[in-house]
Amino acid sequence: MNTNQGKTVLITGCNRGIGLAFLDAFAESGATVLACVRSKDGEFVHHCDELSKKTGTEIVVFTADLSSEDSIKAFISELYKTKRKVDVLINNAGVVTKGILQMTTLQSIKDVFQINFFAQVQITQGVAKLMMRQKSGVIINMASIGGIDAYPAYTSYGCSKAAVIYFTKTMAQELAPYGIRVNAIAPSMVKTRMQEQMGEEANEEIMRRTALKRNAEPDEIAKLALFLASDDSSFITGQVYRIDGGLN
Ligand SMILES: NC(=O)c1ccc[n+]([C@@H]2O[C@H](COP(=O)([O-])OP(=O)(O)OC[C@H]3O[C@@H](n4cnc5c(N)ncnc54)[C@H](OP(=O)(O)O)[C@@H]3O)[C@@H](O)[C@H]2O)c1
């Protein structure tokens, strides 16, 4: 049984894809959700209102453009002003780009790192300060099998996710004395817009090598996050969970 009832969970990039599955799953498990999205659109606000009514939980929407350090700074100070506790942080938002090294500009690698890595670091610094005061907390970082295995033409994405993995492991060590656990989830293909962006060739190659012969549903990733956020995983930290349908 997952024990996330009454917890407050901050999720980035939860207006679609895996993040949206996190939002739904945590609200349904009785957690208050602090939803951090790039912009508040009507459809998303409506979804949050309906979900909140259905589950009886509170959903508070914040905005931050993770490509901007100032925007993240403003979000963190808005979060502090609410004086809310944060029990769980899920660094989920991310982008993917494709291109062989010789066709990739340094700037485009930096742009991917900004969203997939530096933004996560900045948000973690801000939120960990609250968790350290509380002497408890859970941080879940969205990595990828792309940060573990080598895929030609995915240097920017893969390196940014490898950085997330190293960050997860070091943060687990640094924050353990404060009762904070830090883990990462590394999926292969999950049915979202990002998977479509990866293109036919990459999708076919992964499918060919996947034992279960299908892609993951976003809610299958959410089930792992529910477990890692809960006290059921109280002795697990510094780990990277592959969730890949038996990729070989
Ligand atoms: N899908 C897969 O196959 C797969 C596999 C392994 C790992 N992952 C990882 O899982 C996480 C979620 O991926 P997904 O598949 O759900 O991707 P997705 O459907 O493309 O969603 C990406 C999310 O990140 C947000 N985002 C992107 N740039 C942003 C920015 N500058 N500021 C704020 N938010 C921003 C998007 O917001 P907007 O709607 O505003 O763009 C969206 O909410 C990512 O970290 C990804 O790397 C995915």
The ligand as a MOL file (V3000), in Angstrom:
LIG
                    3D

  0  0  0     0  0            999 V3000
M  V30 BEGIN CTAB
M  V30 COUNTS 48 52 0 0 0
M  V30 BEGIN ATOM
M  V30 1 N 8.6420 9.6870 -23.0810 0
M  V30 2 C 9.7300 8.9670 -23.0130 0
M  V30 3 O 9.8850 8.0280 -23.8060 0
M  V30 4 C 10.7710 9.2450 -21.9430 0
M  V30 5 C 11.7830 8.2930 -21.7670 0
M  V30 6 C 12.7590 8.4980 -20.7840 0
M  V30 7 C 12.7190 9.6310 -19.9920 0
M  V30 8 N 11.7250 10.5550 -20.1850 0 CHG=1
M  V30 9 C 11.7650 11.7400 -19.3300 0
M  V30 10 O 10.5370 11.9020 -18.6520 0
M  V30 11 C 10.2750 13.2900 -18.4300 0
M  V30 12 C 8.8850 13.6260 -18.9740 0
M  V30 13 O 8.8830 13.3460 -20.3630 0
M  V30 14 P 7.5600 13.2020 -21.2500 0
M  V30 15 O 7.7400 12.0230 -22.0920 0
M  V30 16 O 6.3500 13.3310 -20.4030 0 CHG=-1
M  V30 17 O 7.7600 14.4890 -22.1920 0
M  V30 18 P 6.7090 15.5020 -22.8330 0
M  V30 19 O 5.4040 14.8520 -23.0570 0
M  V30 20 O 7.4340 16.0930 -23.9760 0
M  V30 21 O 6.5230 16.5880 -21.6540 0
M  V30 22 C 7.6050 17.3990 -21.3000 0
M  V30 23 C 7.1800 18.3090 -20.1650 0
M  V30 24 O 8.3020 19.1640 -19.8640 0
M  V30 25 C 7.8380 20.5190 -19.9050 0
M  V30 26 N 8.8560 21.4700 -20.3190 0
M  V30 27 C 9.6790 21.4120 -21.3980 0
M  V30 28 N 10.4000 22.5430 -21.4910 0
M  V30 29 C 10.0240 23.3440 -20.4590 0
M  V30 30 C 10.3900 24.6310 -20.0180 0
M  V30 31 N 11.2950 25.3750 -20.6800 0
M  V30 32 N 9.8050 25.1380 -18.9020 0
M  V30 33 C 8.8830 24.4190 -18.2340 0
M  V30 34 N 8.4790 23.1930 -18.5970 0
M  V30 35 C 9.0430 22.6610 -19.7030 0
M  V30 36 C 6.7130 20.5000 -20.9450 0
M  V30 37 O 5.9310 21.6730 -20.8150 0
M  V30 38 P 5.2320 22.3700 -22.1260 0
M  V30 39 O 3.9700 21.6010 -22.3820 0
M  V30 40 O 4.9890 23.7740 -21.7000 0
M  V30 41 O 6.2030 22.2490 -23.2510 0
M  V30 42 C 6.0030 19.2140 -20.5500 0
M  V30 43 O 5.1810 19.4140 -19.4530 0
M  V30 44 C 11.3910 14.0490 -19.1400 0
M  V30 45 O 12.3770 14.4370 -18.2060 0
M  V30 46 C 11.9470 13.0310 -20.1130 0
M  V30 47 O 13.2910 13.2720 -20.4440 0
M  V30 48 C 10.7600 10.3830 -21.1340 0
M  V30 END ATOM
M  V30 BEGIN BOND
M  V30 1 1 1 2
M  V30 2 2 2 3
M  V30 3 1 2 4
M  V30 4 1 4 5
M  V30 5 2 4 48
M  V30 6 2 5 6
M  V30 7 1 6 7
M  V30 8 2 7 8
M  V30 9 1 8 9
M  V30 10 1 8 48
M  V30 11 1 9 10
M  V30 12 1 9 46
M  V30 13 1 10 11
M  V30 14 1 11 12
M  V30 15 1 11 44
M  V30 16 1 12 13
M  V30 17 1 13 14
M  V30 18 2 14 15
M  V30 19 1 14 16
M  V30 20 1 14 17
M  V30 21 1 17 18
M  V30 22 2 18 19
M  V30 23 1 18 20
M  V30 24 1 18 21
M  V30 25 1 21 22
M  V30 26 1 22 23
M  V30 27 1 23 24
M  V30 28 1 23 42
M  V30 29 1 24 25
M  V30 30 1 25 26
M  V30 31 1 25 36
M  V30 32 1 26 27
M  V30 33 1 26 35
M  V30 34 2 27 28
M  V30 35 1 28 29
M  V30 36 1 29 30
M  V30 37 2 29 35
M  V30 38 1 30 31
M  V30 39 2 30 32
M  V30 40 1 32 33
M  V30 41 2 33 34
M  V30 42 1 34 35
M  V30 43 1 36 37
M  V30 44 1 36 42
M  V30 45 1 37 38
M  V30 46 2 38 39
M  V30 47 1 38 40
M  V30 48 1 38 41
M  V30 49 1 42 43
M  V30 50 1 44 45
M  V30 51 1 44 46
M  V30 52 1 46 47
M  V30 END BOND
M  V30 END CTAB
M  END
